Amino acid sequence: MANLSTRFFGLELKNPLVIASSGLTNSLENIKIFAESGAGAVVLKSIFEEEVYFEYEEMMRKQGGSHHFHEHLDYFDYQIKDENVKDYIRFISDVKEAVDIPVVGSINCISSGDWVQFASKIEAAGADAIELNLFILPSDLNKSASEASEFYLSTVKAVLAKVNIPVSVKISSYFSNLGGMVKELAEAGVAGVTMFNRFYSPDVDLNSLSLKAANVLSSPSEYVMPLRWIGLLAGRVECQLAATTGIHDADTAIKMLLAGADAVQLASIFYHKGPAYAKELLAEMEKWMDEKGFASVEEMKGKLSFTNAKNPGWYERVQFMNYFGEYNG
Ligand SMILES: Cc1cc2nc3c(=O)[nH]c(=O)nc-3n(C[C@H](O)[C@H](O)[C@H](O)COP(=O)(O)O)c2cc1C
């Protein structure tokens, strides 16, 4: 039987299947099923810097923004933040008590600020690691690429200075120098980088001629972008790598490991198939490894990375020139 153990978040995991942060990991019941089904680790739903402020604004709106209320804004702001943090901390302790797999706290942030204190509270609550879900949509036309990368690096450094547990970062692909950014994050001291987060996206409703939300869940074809970048960066940056987005089955998880991922993070497929699907997926991975004669994840990891593949040019090929003839007819 193949040995599935690996390392991610700077932690020893019994297998590379990490349950990605989502509404599913906001529930103790689900997390128990994920753990019983053999998952290697679970990342809790992010605590959102933004969400804290939304609730605050919502409360202000309900109060009609009265003068009296304004006088107490700071107090309420503090109270609401404090309650959210307390709930999250309590949840971490409850999950830690209920399951024996690594539990990773997640913070979503769009600015460096007082939320950095959350990090030490998450550590104190017993989380095994922290994943920072960092993202700013680079839509400000007056902001330079270096200002954006400075935000990522300074935020990571601020958190690393606060805690002793491993810190990983979940990033998007929206970087002008993606490879260089991951290298710099690794040099700053993160234990791992998860690529790529998937976001709420806009779509157009042709009937009502208005905007609407695009699919919230990923489709299986989306795995190719993280696959390229895992493959390109594996073994060339000083941190562990996890793949996320579009991994819906054992085959795709295996592809990511062969490209060089240390772990895979899945969310959408569990919305379709339920948390117990983790067991089936792991069994299928194991079966494939046995059939192909891989004794361990370590043995197969990165076998087809840019550094190790016999034909690494596939990772860098981006234009379709050779295919024009085929698709003309
Ligand atoms: C409903 C939903 C909620 C999510 N919430 C979070 C979140 O709070 N923090 C985070 O880092 N990622 C969040 N994600 C992103 C997932 O963790 C995952 O990285 C992404 O969906 C890509 O993986 P998938 O293709 O397996 O869904 C969420 C995804 C979904 C579908």
The ligand as a Tripos MOL2 file, in Angstrom:
@<TRIPOS>MOLECULE
LIG
   31    33     1     0     0
SMALL
NO_CHARGES

@<TRIPOS>ATOM
      1 C1        -18.3300   28.8430   -1.4680 C.3       1 LIG1
      2 C2        -16.8320   29.0330   -1.3860 C.ar      1 LIG1
      3 C3        -16.2970   29.7590   -0.3390 C.ar      1 LIG1
      4 C4        -14.9060   29.9640   -0.2680 C.ar      1 LIG1
      5 N1        -14.3800   30.6730    0.7810 N.ar      1 LIG1
      6 C5        -13.0370   30.8220    0.8800 C.ar      1 LIG1
      7 C6        -12.4540   31.4940    1.9880 C.ar      1 LIG1
      8 O1        -13.1240   31.9460    2.9110 O.2       1 LIG1
      9 N2        -11.0990   31.6010    2.0200 N.ar      1 LIG1
     10 C7        -10.2910   31.1020    1.0430 C.ar      1 LIG1
     11 O2         -9.0670   31.2320    1.1220 O.2       1 LIG1
     12 N3        -10.8180   30.4570   -0.0140 N.ar      1 LIG1
     13 C8        -12.1540   30.3130   -0.1180 C.ar      1 LIG1
     14 N4        -12.6910   29.6550   -1.1860 N.ar      1 LIG1
     15 C9        -11.7930   29.1600   -2.2460 C.3       1 LIG1
     16 C10       -11.4840   27.6780   -2.0460 C.3       1 LIG1
     17 O3        -10.7640   27.4680   -0.8510 O.3       1 LIG1
     18 C11       -10.6680   27.0860   -3.2160 C.3       1 LIG1
     19 O4         -9.3380   27.5270   -3.1450 O.3       1 LIG1
     20 C12       -11.2370   27.4520   -4.5640 C.3       1 LIG1
     21 O5        -12.6330   27.2740   -4.5880 O.3       1 LIG1
     22 C13       -10.6100   26.6050   -5.6790 C.3       1 LIG1
     23 O6        -10.7250   25.2360   -5.4270 O.3       1 LIG1
     24 P1        -11.9040   24.3340   -6.0900 P.3       1 LIG1
     25 O7        -11.7640   24.4540   -7.5490 O.co2     1 LIG1
     26 O8        -11.6620   22.9790   -5.5470 O.co2     1 LIG1
     27 O9        -13.1900   24.9260   -5.6060 O.co2     1 LIG1
     28 C14       -14.0560   29.4280   -1.2710 C.ar      1 LIG1
     29 C15       -14.6320   28.6740   -2.3060 C.ar      1 LIG1
     30 C16       -15.9870   28.4660   -2.3730 C.ar      1 LIG1
     31 C17       -16.5550   27.6570   -3.5050 C.3       1 LIG1
@<TRIPOS>BOND
     1     1     2 1
     2     2     3 ar
     3     2    30 ar
     4     3     4 ar
     5     4     5 ar
     6     4    28 ar
     7     5     6 ar
     8     6     7 ar
     9     6    13 1
    10     7     8 2
    11     7     9 ar
    12     9    10 ar
    13    10    11 2
    14    10    12 ar
    15    12    13 ar
    16    13    14 ar
    17    14    15 1
    18    14    28 ar
    19    15    16 1
    20    16    17 1
    21    16    18 1
    22    18    19 1
    23    18    20 1
    24    20    21 1
    25    20    22 1
    26    22    23 1
    27    23    24 1
    28    24    25 2
    29    24    26 1
    30    24    27 1
    31    28    29 ar
    32    29    30 ar
    33    30    31 1
@<TRIPOS>SUBSTRUCTURE
     1 LIG1         1 GROUP 0 **** ****
